[in-house]
Amino acid sequence: MIGFLEQMGKNAALSRLEGEEFAAAVDALGLDDAPRQALLARDHEALNTLLGGRLAMTCMLFPADDDNKKDDDQDDSDQPDQDDRKESVHRAGLH
């Protein structure tokens, strides 16, 4: 059923099917009665319930901190500290 809904969203011709053509497309899916009836009635609330969708969704955006501020402790050096350096293994090194 989800694939069918996805195809309806992608294909304008499929989303415009009416009457017997739409019923034939839905019947070809071989769905149980409840999802079949919801599709035929184009009942978005019933489809949402059958698919376990959310009743409402909220999106919140939080502005980022000012990137121009720098901590006094921050080191702008690209070189790692002495403690952060890894031991280098040379050709004649450890194997």
C-alpha positions as CSV (number, residue, x, y, z in Angstrom):
1,M,0.0,0.0,0.0
2,I,2.8,2.4,0.8
3,G,4.4,1.7,-2.6
4,F,1.1,2.5,-4.3
5,L,0.8,5.8,-2.4
6,E,4.4,6.6,-3.3
7,Q,3.6,5.9,-7.0
8,M,0.5,8.2,-6.7
9,G,2.8,11.0,-5.4
10,K,5.3,10.5,-8.2
11,N,2.9,9.9,-11.1
12,A,0.4,12.6,-11.7
13,A,-1.6,10.4,-14.1
14,L,-2.0,7.8,-11.4
15,S,-3.1,10.3,-8.9
16,R,-5.8,11.6,-11.2
17,L,-7.4,8.1,-11.8
18,E,-11.1,8.1,-11.0
19,G,-14.0,5.6,-10.7
20,E,-13.4,2.1,-12.2
21,E,-9.8,2.8,-13.2
22,F,-8.9,3.8,-9.7
23,A,-10.8,0.9,-8.2
24,A,-9.1,-1.6,-10.6
25,A,-5.7,-0.2,-9.5
26,V,-6.5,-0.5,-5.8
27,D,-8.0,-4.1,-6.3
28,A,-4.8,-5.1,-8.1
29,L,-2.9,-4.5,-4.8
30,G,-4.7,-7.4,-3.1
31,L,-5.3,-5.5,0.1
32,D,-7.5,-6.4,3.1
33,D,-10.8,-4.7,3.3
34,A,-9.9,-1.8,5.7
35,P,-7.0,-0.4,3.6
36,R,-8.8,-1.1,0.4
37,Q,-11.8,0.9,1.6
38,A,-9.6,3.7,2.9
39,L,-7.9,4.0,-0.5
40,L,-11.1,3.9,-2.5
41,A,-12.6,6.6,-0.2
42,R,-9.4,8.5,-0.4
43,D,-9.7,8.8,3.4
44,H,-6.4,10.2,4.6
45,E,-7.3,9.9,8.2
46,A,-8.1,6.2,7.9
47,L,-4.9,5.7,5.9
48,N,-2.9,7.5,8.6
49,T,-4.4,5.3,11.3
50,L,-3.8,2.1,9.3
51,L,-0.2,3.1,8.7
52,G,0.5,4.2,12.3
53,G,1.1,7.8,11.4
54,R,1.3,10.7,13.7
55,L,-1.6,13.1,14.3
56,A,0.7,16.1,14.4
57,M,4.3,16.8,13.9
58,T,6.3,19.7,15.3
59,C,9.5,21.1,14.0
60,M,11.7,23.5,16.0
61,L,14.7,25.4,14.9
62,F,17.3,26.9,17.3
63,P,19.7,29.5,16.0
64,A,23.4,28.6,16.3
65,D,25.6,30.5,18.7
66,D,27.6,33.3,17.2
67,D,30.5,31.7,15.3
68,N,32.6,34.8,15.6
69,K,33.1,34.4,19.3
70,K,36.2,32.4,20.3
71,D,37.1,31.0,23.7
72,D,40.3,32.5,25.2
73,D,41.5,29.0,25.8
74,Q,41.1,27.9,22.2
75,D,44.3,27.2,20.3
76,D,44.1,28.2,16.7
77,S,47.2,26.0,15.8
78,D,46.7,23.3,13.2
79,Q,49.5,21.3,14.9
80,P,48.5,18.7,17.5
81,D,49.9,19.1,21.0
82,Q,52.8,16.9,22.0
83,D,50.5,14.6,23.9
84,D,48.2,14.2,20.9
85,R,50.9,13.1,18.4
86,K,51.0,9.4,17.5
87,E,54.1,7.4,17.2
88,S,55.2,7.2,13.6
89,V,56.2,3.9,12.2
90,H,58.9,4.1,9.6
91,R,60.0,1.5,7.0
92,A,62.6,0.1,9.4
93,G,60.1,0.5,12.3
94,L,57.9,-1.9,14.1
95,H,56.1,-4.7,12.2
